[in-house]
Amino acid sequence: MVRDSQKSLPFTLAFRVPHDFRKFISACNRKLSEVCRSFEPIETAHITVKFLGHSSDHLNEDSIIDYLPAIYATARKYLPLSIYVRGFSTFQYEKNRNSVIFLKVMPNEKLNRFHQEICEVFSDAFDIFPHADQENFEPHLTLSKDLYPGKDQQIARLITRSHKMAKRLLKLDDLVVMSPNRFFPVQSQINRPLICPPVR
């Protein structure tokens, strides 16, 4: 079942995290259980490369399939892509309120170049997201968007402690376009019907 919050999510080019990384995400969630009411579904854990746009007449589940080979043509020189993650941090969508807690992706020039090239090559096709594109691109893995209010000091302590975590290597090769309902695998050739697993 798709949650209400997912219905407004844009189409998103992202790497799904390897299956064997889910145990580590679960361990992180346990550490954060006193400050988060709920967590993002582990089966949809991903690292965003680029938000593409909200559903419209121009961009929908049919039209996105036509873009997949062109996206692959740009992506292939970056695949597979190895990154490291370490430590927690937060985004603030409202002043003085932590609203998202995530695993930090350590600086990675190859991932930054990939994001930049997608922005340039598809500038006419996909929307610009000023808060998340170009110099504002901050790769991360969201853990929770449902934080308890009034826990800022406790969150700050958890973030400080998390800087001592050992860094974790992820080899990313499962590149998809995510819609609120489906994962569309990025492939060089598309044979219809395309099998797209549902977002659970």
MARBA-3410 file (N, C-alpha, C, O; in Angstrom, 1 decimal):
200
0.8,-1.2,0.0,0.0,0.0,0.0,0.9,1.2,0.0,1.8,1.3,0.8 ~ 0.6,2.2,-0.9,1.3,3.4,-1.0,0.9,4.4,0.1,-0.3,4.7,0.1 ~ 1.8,4.9,0.9,1.4,5.9,1.9,1.0,7.2,1.2,1.5,7.5,0.1 ~ 0.2,8.0,1.9,-0.3,9.3,1.4,0.9,10.2,1.1,0.9,10.9,0.1 ~ 2.0,10.2,1.9,3.1,11.0,1.7,3.9,10.7,0.4,4.6,11.5,-0.2
3.7,9.4,0.0,4.4,9.0,-1.2,3.8,9.5,-2.5,4.4,9.6,-3.5 ~ 2.5,9.8,-2.4,1.7,10.2,-3.6,2.2,11.5,-4.3,2.1,11.6,-5.5 ~ 2.8,12.3,-3.5,3.3,13.6,-4.0,4.8,13.6,-4.3,5.3,14.6,-4.7 ~ 5.4,12.5,-4.2,6.8,12.4,-4.4,7.1,12.5,-5.9,6.3,12.0,-6.7 ~ 8.2,13.2,-6.3,8.5,13.3,-7.7,9.1,11.9,-8.3,9.6,11.1,-7.5
9.1,11.8,-9.6,9.9,10.7,-10.2,11.3,11.0,-9.8,11.8,12.1,-9.9 ~ 12.0,9.9,-9.4,13.4,10.1,-8.9,14.3,9.1,-9.5,14.1,7.9,-9.4 ~ 15.5,9.6,-10.0,16.5,8.7,-10.4,17.4,8.4,-9.2,17.9,9.3,-8.6 ~ 17.6,7.1,-8.9,18.2,6.7,-7.7,18.9,5.4,-7.8,18.5,4.5,-8.6 ~ 19.8,5.1,-6.9,20.4,3.8,-6.7,19.7,3.1,-5.5,19.6,3.7,-4.4
19.2,2.0,-5.8,18.7,1.1,-4.7,19.9,0.6,-3.9,20.9,0.2,-4.6 ~ 19.8,0.5,-2.6,21.0,0.0,-1.9,21.0,-1.5,-2.0,20.0,-2.1,-2.1 ~ 22.2,-2.1,-1.9,22.3,-3.5,-1.9,21.5,-4.2,-0.8,21.4,-3.7,0.3 ~ 21.0,-5.4,-1.1,20.1,-6.1,-0.2,20.8,-6.4,1.2,20.2,-6.3,2.2 ~ 22.1,-6.7,1.1,22.9,-7.0,2.3,23.2,-5.8,3.2,23.7,-6.0,4.3
22.8,-4.6,2.7,23.0,-3.4,3.5,21.8,-3.1,4.4,21.9,-2.3,5.3 ~ 20.7,-3.9,4.2,19.5,-3.7,5.0,19.7,-3.9,6.5,19.1,-3.3,7.3 ~ 20.6,-4.9,6.8,20.8,-5.2,8.3,21.4,-3.9,9.0,21.1,-3.6,10.1 ~ 22.3,-3.3,8.2,22.9,-2.1,8.8,21.9,-1.0,9.0,21.9,-0.3,10.0 ~ 21.0,-0.8,8.0,20.0,0.2,8.1,19.1,-0.1,9.3,18.7,0.8,10.1
18.7,-1.4,9.5,17.9,-1.8,10.7,18.7,-1.5,12.0,18.0,-1.0,12.9 ~ 20.0,-1.7,12.0,20.7,-1.3,13.2,20.7,0.2,13.5,20.6,0.6,14.6 ~ 20.8,1.0,12.4,20.7,2.4,12.6,19.4,2.8,13.1,19.3,3.7,14.0 ~ 18.3,2.2,12.6,17.0,2.5,13.0,16.8,2.2,14.5,16.1,3.0,15.2 ~ 17.4,1.1,14.9,17.3,0.8,16.4,17.9,1.9,17.2,17.4,2.2,18.3
19.1,2.4,16.8,19.8,3.4,17.5,19.0,4.7,17.6,19.1,5.5,18.5 ~ 18.1,4.9,16.6,17.3,6.2,16.5,15.9,6.0,17.0,15.1,6.9,16.9 ~ 15.6,4.9,17.6,14.2,4.6,17.9,13.6,5.5,19.0,12.4,5.7,19.0 ~ 14.4,6.1,19.8,13.9,7.0,20.8,13.6,8.4,20.3,13.0,9.2,21.0 ~ 14.1,8.7,19.1,13.9,10.1,18.5,13.0,10.0,17.3,12.6,11.1,16.8
12.7,8.9,16.8,11.9,8.7,15.5,10.7,7.9,15.8,10.8,6.8,16.4 ~ 9.5,8.4,15.4,8.3,7.7,15.6,8.2,6.5,14.6,7.6,5.4,14.9 ~ 8.7,6.7,13.4,8.6,5.6,12.4,9.8,5.8,11.4,10.5,6.9,11.5 ~ 10.0,4.9,10.6,11.2,4.9,9.6,10.7,4.6,8.2,9.7,4.0,8.0 ~ 11.5,5.1,7.3,11.3,4.8,5.9,11.3,3.3,5.6,12.1,2.6,6.2
10.5,2.8,4.7,10.6,1.3,4.4,12.0,0.9,3.9,12.5,1.5,3.0 ~ 12.5,-0.1,4.5,13.9,-0.6,4.2,13.9,-1.1,2.7,14.9,-0.9,2.1 ~ 12.8,-1.7,2.2,12.8,-2.2,0.9,12.9,-1.1,-0.2,13.2,-1.4,-1.4 ~ 12.6,0.1,0.2,12.7,1.2,-0.8,14.0,2.1,-0.5,14.1,3.2,-1.1 ~ 14.9,1.7,0.4,16.1,2.4,0.7,16.8,2.8,-0.6,17.1,1.9,-1.4
17.2,4.0,-0.7,17.9,4.4,-2.0,18.7,5.7,-1.7,18.6,6.4,-0.7 ~ 19.6,6.0,-2.7,20.4,7.2,-2.7,20.0,7.9,-4.0,20.3,7.5,-5.1 ~ 19.4,9.1,-3.8,18.9,9.9,-5.0,20.1,10.4,-5.8,21.1,11.0,-5.3 ~ 20.0,10.3,-7.1,20.9,11.0,-8.0,20.3,12.3,-8.5,21.0,13.3,-8.6 ~ 19.0,12.3,-8.8,18.3,13.5,-9.3,16.8,13.3,-9.2,16.3,12.3,-9.7
16.1,14.3,-8.7,14.7,14.4,-8.8,14.4,14.8,-10.2,15.0,15.7,-10.7 ~ 13.4,14.1,-10.9,13.2,14.3,-12.3,12.0,15.2,-12.5,11.9,16.1,-13.4 ~ 10.9,15.1,-11.7,9.8,15.9,-11.8,8.5,15.3,-11.3,8.5,14.0,-11.1 ~ 7.5,16.0,-11.0,6.2,15.5,-10.5,5.4,15.0,-11.7,5.6,15.5,-12.8 ~ 4.5,14.1,-11.4,3.7,13.5,-12.4,2.9,14.6,-13.1,2.3,15.5,-12.5
2.8,14.5,-14.5,2.1,15.5,-15.3,1.8,14.8,-16.6,2.1,13.6,-16.8 ~ 1.2,15.6,-17.5,0.9,15.1,-18.9,2.2,14.7,-19.6,2.3,13.8,-20.4 ~ 3.3,15.5,-19.3,4.6,15.3,-19.9,5.4,14.1,-19.3,6.0,13.4,-20.0 ~ 5.2,14.0,-18.0,6.0,13.0,-17.3,5.1,12.1,-16.5,4.4,12.5,-15.5 ~ 5.0,10.8,-16.9,4.2,9.9,-16.3,4.8,8.5,-16.4,5.9,8.4,-17.0
4.1,7.5,-15.9,4.7,6.1,-15.9,4.9,5.6,-17.3,5.7,4.7,-17.5 ~ 4.1,6.0,-18.3,4.4,5.6,-19.7,5.5,6.3,-20.3,6.4,5.7,-20.9 ~ 5.6,7.7,-20.2,6.6,8.4,-20.8,8.0,8.2,-20.2,9.0,8.2,-20.9 ~ 8.0,7.9,-18.9,9.3,7.7,-18.3,10.1,6.5,-18.9,11.3,6.4,-18.9 ~ 9.3,5.5,-19.3,9.9,4.3,-19.9,10.7,4.7,-21.2,11.8,4.1,-21.4
10.2,5.6,-21.9,10.9,6.1,-23.1,12.3,6.8,-22.8,13.2,6.8,-23.7 ~ 12.4,7.3,-21.6,13.6,8.0,-21.2,14.7,7.0,-20.8,15.9,7.3,-20.7 ~ 14.3,5.8,-20.4,15.3,4.9,-19.7,16.5,4.6,-20.5,17.6,4.7,-19.9 ~ 16.5,4.3,-21.8,17.7,4.0,-22.6,18.6,5.2,-22.6,19.8,5.1,-22.6 ~ 18.0,6.4,-22.8,18.9,7.7,-22.8,19.5,7.9,-21.5,20.7,8.3,-21.4
18.8,7.7,-20.4,19.4,7.8,-19.1,20.6,6.8,-18.9,21.6,7.1,-18.4 ~ 20.3,5.6,-19.4,21.4,4.6,-19.3,22.6,5.0,-20.1,23.7,4.8,-19.6 ~ 22.4,5.6,-21.3,23.5,6.0,-22.1,24.4,7.0,-21.4,25.7,7.0,-21.5 ~ 23.8,7.9,-20.5,24.6,8.8,-19.7,25.2,8.1,-18.5,26.3,8.4,-18.1 ~ 24.4,7.2,-17.9,24.8,6.5,-16.6,25.9,5.5,-16.8,26.7,5.3,-15.8
26.0,4.9,-17.9,26.8,3.6,-18.0,28.3,3.8,-17.6,28.9,2.9,-17.1 ~ 28.8,5.0,-17.9,30.3,5.2,-17.6,30.5,5.4,-16.1,31.6,5.3,-15.6 ~ 29.4,5.6,-15.3,29.5,5.7,-13.9,29.2,4.4,-13.1,29.3,4.4,-11.9 ~ 28.8,3.4,-13.8,28.4,2.1,-13.2,29.5,1.1,-13.3,30.2,1.0,-14.3 ~ 29.7,0.3,-12.2,29.1,0.5,-10.9,29.8,1.7,-10.2,30.8,2.1,-10.6
29.2,2.1,-9.1,29.7,3.3,-8.4,29.8,2.9,-6.9,28.9,2.5,-6.3 ~ 31.0,3.1,-6.4,31.3,2.8,-5.0,31.3,4.1,-4.2,31.9,5.1,-4.5 ~ 30.6,4.0,-3.0,30.5,5.1,-2.1,30.7,4.6,-0.7,30.7,3.4,-0.4 ~ 31.0,5.5,0.2,31.1,5.2,1.6,30.0,6.1,2.4,29.7,7.2,2.0 ~ 29.4,5.5,3.4,28.5,6.2,4.2,29.0,6.1,5.7,29.6,5.1,6.1
28.8,7.2,6.4,29.2,7.2,7.8,28.5,8.4,8.5,28.5,9.5,8.1 ~ 27.8,8.1,9.6,27.2,9.1,10.5,25.9,9.5,10.1,25.4,9.4,8.9 ~ 25.2,10.1,11.1,23.8,10.7,10.8,23.9,12.2,10.7,24.9,12.8,11.1 ~ 22.9,12.7,10.0,22.7,14.2,10.0,21.2,14.4,9.8,20.4,13.5,9.6 ~ 20.9,15.7,9.8,19.4,16.1,9.6,19.3,17.2,8.6,20.2,18.0,8.3
18.1,17.2,8.0,17.7,18.3,7.2,16.6,19.1,8.0,15.9,18.5,8.9 ~ 16.6,20.4,7.8,15.6,21.2,8.5,14.7,21.8,7.4,15.2,22.7,6.7 ~ 13.5,21.4,7.3,12.5,22.0,6.3,11.8,23.2,7.0,11.3,24.0,6.3 ~ 11.7,23.2,8.3,11.1,24.3,9.0,12.2,24.8,10.0,13.0,24.1,10.5 ~ 12.1,26.1,10.2,13.1,26.8,11.0,13.1,26.2,12.4,12.0,26.0,13.0
14.3,25.9,12.9,14.5,25.4,14.3,13.8,24.0,14.5,13.5,23.7,15.7 ~ 13.5,23.3,13.5,12.9,21.9,13.7,13.6,20.9,12.8,13.5,21.0,11.5 ~ 14.2,19.9,13.4,14.7,18.8,12.6,13.5,18.0,12.0,12.6,17.5,12.8 ~ 13.5,17.8,10.7,12.4,17.1,10.1,12.8,15.8,9.4,11.9,15.0,9.1 ~ 14.1,15.6,9.1,14.5,14.4,8.4,15.9,14.0,9.0,16.7,14.9,9.1
16.0,12.7,9.3,17.3,12.2,9.7,17.8,11.2,8.7,17.0,10.4,8.2 ~ 19.1,11.3,8.4,19.6,10.4,7.3,21.0,10.0,7.6,21.7,10.5,8.4 ~ 21.5,8.9,6.8,22.8,8.5,6.8,23.6,9.3,5.8,23.2,9.5,4.6 ~ 24.8,9.8,6.2,25.5,10.7,5.3,26.4,9.9,4.3,27.0,8.9,4.7 ~ 26.3,10.3,3.1,27.2,9.8,2.1,28.5,10.6,2.1,28.4,11.8,1.9
29.6,10.0,2.2,30.9,10.7,2.2,31.2,11.3,0.9,30.7,10.8,-0.1 ~ 31.9,12.5,0.8,32.1,13.1,-0.5,32.6,12.2,-1.6,33.5,11.4,-1.3 ~ 32.0,12.3,-2.7,32.3,11.3,-3.8,32.2,12.1,-5.2,31.1,12.4,-5.6 ~ 33.3,12.3,-5.7,33.4,13.1,-7.0,32.7,12.4,-8.1,32.0,13.1,-9.0 ~ 32.8,11.1,-8.2,32.1,10.4,-9.3,30.6,10.6,-9.3,29.9,10.8,-10.3
30.0,10.4,-8.1,28.6,10.6,-7.9,28.2,12.0,-8.2,27.1,12.3,-8.8 ~ 29.0,13.0,-7.8,28.7,14.4,-8.1,28.7,14.7,-9.6,27.9,15.4,-10.1 ~ 29.7,14.1,-10.3,29.8,14.3,-11.8,28.5,13.6,-12.4,28.0,14.2,-13.4 ~ 28.1,12.5,-11.9,26.9,11.8,-12.5,25.7,12.7,-12.4,25.0,12.9,-13.3 ~ 25.5,13.2,-11.2,24.4,14.1,-10.9,24.5,15.3,-11.9,23.5,15.7,-12.5
25.6,15.9,-12.0,25.8,17.1,-12.8,25.5,16.8,-14.3,24.8,17.6,-15.0 ~ 26.0,15.7,-14.8,25.7,15.3,-16.2,24.2,15.1,-16.4,23.7,15.4,-17.5 ~ 23.6,14.4,-15.5,22.1,14.2,-15.7,21.4,15.5,-15.7,20.5,15.7,-16.6 ~ 21.8,16.5,-14.9,21.2,17.8,-14.9,21.4,18.5,-16.2,20.5,19.1,-16.8 ~ 22.6,18.4,-16.8,22.9,19.0,-18.1,22.3,18.4,-19.3,21.6,19.0,-20.1
22.4,17.0,-19.4,21.9,16.3,-20.5,20.4,16.4,-20.6,19.8,16.5,-21.7 ~ 19.7,16.4,-19.5,18.2,16.3,-19.5,17.6,17.6,-19.0,16.5,17.6,-18.4 ~ 18.3,18.7,-19.2,17.8,20.0,-18.7,16.5,20.4,-19.3,15.7,21.1,-18.7 ~ 16.2,20.0,-20.6,15.0,20.3,-21.2,13.9,19.3,-20.9,12.7,19.6,-21.1 ~ 14.2,18.1,-20.4,13.3,17.1,-20.2,12.7,17.0,-18.8,11.6,16.8,-18.5
13.6,17.3,-17.8,13.3,17.1,-16.4,13.3,18.4,-15.7,14.0,19.4,-16.1 ~ 12.6,18.5,-14.6,12.5,19.7,-13.8,13.7,20.0,-13.0,14.5,19.2,-12.8 ~ 13.9,21.3,-12.7,15.0,21.8,-11.9,14.4,21.8,-10.4,13.3,22.3,-10.2 ~ 15.2,21.3,-9.5,14.9,21.3,-8.1,16.0,22.1,-7.4,17.0,21.5,-6.9 ~ 15.8,23.4,-7.2,16.9,24.3,-6.7,17.4,23.8,-5.4,18.6,24.0,-5.1
16.5,23.3,-4.5,17.0,22.9,-3.2,17.8,21.6,-3.2,18.5,21.3,-2.2 ~ 17.9,20.9,-4.3,18.5,19.6,-4.3,19.5,19.4,-5.5,20.1,18.3,-5.6 ~ 19.6,20.3,-6.4,20.4,20.2,-7.6,21.7,21.0,-7.5,21.8,22.0,-6.7 ~ 22.6,20.6,-8.4,23.9,21.4,-8.5,24.6,21.5,-7.2,24.9,20.5,-6.6 ~ 24.9,22.8,-6.8,25.7,22.9,-5.5,24.9,22.5,-4.3,25.5,22.3,-3.3
23.6,22.4,-4.4,22.8,21.9,-3.3,22.6,20.4,-3.2,21.9,19.9,-2.4 ~ 23.2,19.7,-4.2,23.1,18.2,-4.2,23.9,17.7,-3.0,25.1,17.9,-2.9 ~ 23.2,17.0,-2.1,23.8,16.4,-0.9,23.4,14.9,-0.8,22.3,14.6,-0.2 ~ 24.1,14.0,-1.4,23.7,12.6,-1.4,23.6,12.1,0.0,24.4,12.4,0.9 ~ 22.5,11.3,0.2,22.2,10.8,1.5,21.2,9.6,1.4,20.7,9.3,0.4
21.0,8.9,2.5,20.1,7.8,2.6,19.1,8.2,3.8,19.5,8.1,4.9 ~ 17.9,8.5,3.4,16.9,8.9,4.4,16.5,7.8,5.3,16.2,6.7,4.8 ~ 16.5,8.0,6.6,16.1,7.0,7.5,14.7,7.2,8.1,13.9,6.3,8.2 ~ 14.4,8.5,8.4,13.1,8.8,9.0,12.7,10.3,8.6,13.6,11.2,8.6 ~ 11.4,10.4,8.4,10.8,11.8,8.2,9.8,12.0,9.3,8.9,12.9,9.1
9.9,11.2,10.3,8.8,11.3,11.4,9.5,11.3,12.7,9.5,10.4,13.5 ~ 10.1,12.5,13.0,10.8,12.6,14.3,9.9,13.2,15.4,9.0,14.0,15.2 ~ 10.2,12.7,16.6,9.4,13.2,17.8,9.8,14.7,18.0,11.0,15.0,17.8 ~ 8.8,15.5,18.3,9.2,16.9,18.6,9.9,17.0,19.9,9.7,16.2,20.8 ~ 10.7,18.0,20.1,11.3,18.3,21.4,12.5,17.4,21.7,12.9,17.3,22.9
13.0,16.7,20.7,14.1,15.8,20.9,15.4,16.3,20.3,16.4,15.5,20.1 ~ 15.5,17.6,20.1,16.7,18.1,19.4,18.0,17.9,20.1,19.0,17.5,19.4 ~ 18.1,18.0,21.4,19.3,17.7,22.1,19.7,16.3,22.0,20.9,16.0,21.8 ~ 18.8,15.4,22.1,19.0,14.0,22.0,19.5,13.6,20.6,20.4,12.8,20.5 ~ 18.9,14.2,19.6,19.3,14.0,18.2,20.7,14.5,18.0,21.5,13.8,17.4
21.0,15.7,18.6,22.4,16.2,18.4,23.4,15.3,19.0,24.5,15.1,18.5 ~ 23.1,14.7,20.2,24.1,13.7,20.8,24.3,12.5,20.0,25.4,12.0,19.8 ~ 23.2,12.0,19.4,23.3,10.8,18.5,24.1,11.1,17.3,24.9,10.3,16.8 ~ 23.9,12.3,16.7,24.7,12.7,15.5,26.2,12.8,15.9,27.0,12.3,15.1 ~ 26.5,13.4,17.0,27.9,13.5,17.5,28.5,12.1,17.6,29.7,11.9,17.2
27.8,11.2,18.3,28.3,9.9,18.5,28.5,9.1,17.2,29.5,8.3,17.1 ~ 27.6,9.4,16.2,27.7,8.6,15.0,28.9,9.0,14.1,29.2,8.2,13.2 ~ 29.6,10.1,14.4,30.8,10.4,13.7,31.9,9.4,13.9,32.9,9.4,13.2 ~ 31.8,8.6,15.0,32.8,7.6,15.3,32.5,6.3,14.6,33.3,5.3,14.8 ~ 31.3,6.2,13.9,31.0,5.0,13.2,32.2,4.6,12.2,32.8,5.5,11.7
32.4,3.3,12.0,33.2,2.9,10.9,32.5,3.2,9.6,31.3,3.0,9.5 ~ 33.3,3.7,8.6,32.6,4.0,7.3,32.3,2.6,6.6,33.0,1.7,6.8 ~ 31.1,2.7,5.9,30.6,1.5,5.3,30.7,1.7,3.7,30.2,2.7,3.2 ~ 31.2,0.7,3.1,31.3,0.7,1.6,30.1,0.1,1.0,29.6,-0.9,1.4 ~ 29.5,0.9,0.0,28.4,0.4,-0.8,28.8,0.4,-2.3,29.3,1.4,-2.8
28.6,-0.7,-3.0,28.8,-0.8,-4.4,27.4,-0.7,-5.0,26.6,-1.6,-4.9 ~ 27.2,0.4,-5.8,25.9,0.7,-6.3,25.8,0.4,-7.8,26.6,0.9,-8.6 ~ 24.9,-0.5,-8.2,24.7,-0.7,-9.6,23.2,-0.9,-10.0,22.9,-1.1,-11.1 ~ 22.3,-0.9,-9.0,20.9,-1.1,-9.2,20.3,0.3,-9.4,19.7,0.9,-8.4 ~ 20.4,0.9,-10.6,19.9,2.2,-10.9,18.5,2.1,-11.4,18.2,1.3,-12.3
17.6,2.9,-10.8,16.2,2.9,-11.2,15.6,4.3,-11.2,16.2,5.2,-10.7 ~ 14.5,4.4,-11.9,13.6,5.6,-11.7,12.5,5.1,-10.8,11.8,4.2,-11.2 ~ 12.3,5.9,-9.8,11.2,5.6,-8.8,10.0,6.5,-9.1,10.2,7.7,-9.2 ~ 8.9,5.9,-9.1,7.6,6.6,-9.1,7.0,6.3,-7.8,7.5,5.5,-7.0 ~ 5.8,6.9,-7.4,5.2,6.5,-6.2,4.7,5.1,-6.2,4.5,4.5,-5.1
4.6,4.5,-7.3,4.1,3.1,-7.4,5.0,2.0,-7.9,4.8,0.9,-7.6 ~ 6.1,2.4,-8.6,6.9,1.4,-9.3,8.4,1.8,-9.3,8.7,3.0,-9.2 ~ 9.2,0.8,-9.4,10.7,1.0,-9.7,10.8,0.6,-11.2,10.5,-0.4,-11.7 ~ 11.4,1.6,-12.0,11.7,1.4,-13.4,13.2,1.1,-13.6,13.9,2.1,-13.4 ~ 13.6,-0.1,-13.9,15.0,-0.3,-14.0,15.6,0.4,-15.2,15.1,0.4,-16.3
16.7,1.1,-15.0,17.4,1.8,-16.1,18.2,0.8,-16.9,19.1,0.2,-16.4 ~ 17.8,0.7,-18.1,18.4,-0.3,-19.0,18.7,0.3,-20.4,18.2,1.3,-20.7 ~ 19.6,-0.4,-21.1,20.0,0.1,-22.4,19.0,-0.1,-23.5,18.8,0.7,-24.4 ~ 18.2,-1.2,-23.3,17.1,-1.5,-24.3,15.8,-1.8,-23.5,15.9,-2.5,-22.5 ~ 14.7,-1.3,-24.0,13.5,-1.6,-23.3,12.6,-2.4,-24.2,12.2,-2.0,-25.3
12.2,-3.6,-23.7,11.2,-4.4,-24.4,9.9,-4.3,-23.6,9.8,-4.6,-22.4 ~ 8.8,-3.9,-24.2,7.5,-3.8,-23.6,6.8,-5.1,-23.6,7.0,-5.8,-24.6 ~ 6.1,-5.5,-22.6,5.9,-4.8,-21.3,7.2,-4.9,-20.5,7.8,-5.9,-20.4 ~ 7.5,-3.8,-19.8,8.6,-3.7,-18.9,8.2,-4.2,-17.5,7.2,-3.7,-17.0 ~ 8.9,-5.1,-16.9,8.6,-5.6,-15.6,9.1,-4.6,-14.6,10.3,-4.4,-14.4
8.2,-3.9,-13.9,8.6,-2.9,-12.9,8.0,-3.4,-11.5,6.8,-3.3,-11.3 ~ 8.9,-3.8,-10.6,8.4,-4.2,-9.3,7.7,-3.0,-8.6,8.1,-1.9,-8.7 ~ 6.6,-3.3,-7.8,5.9,-2.3,-7.1,6.7,-1.8,-5.9,7.5,-2.5,-5.3 ~ 6.4,-0.5,-5.6,6.9,0.0,-4.3,6.0,-0.5,-3.2,4.8,-0.2,-3.2 ~ 6.6,-1.2,-2.2,5.7,-1.7,-1.2,5.7,-0.8,0.0,5.1,-1.1,1.0
END
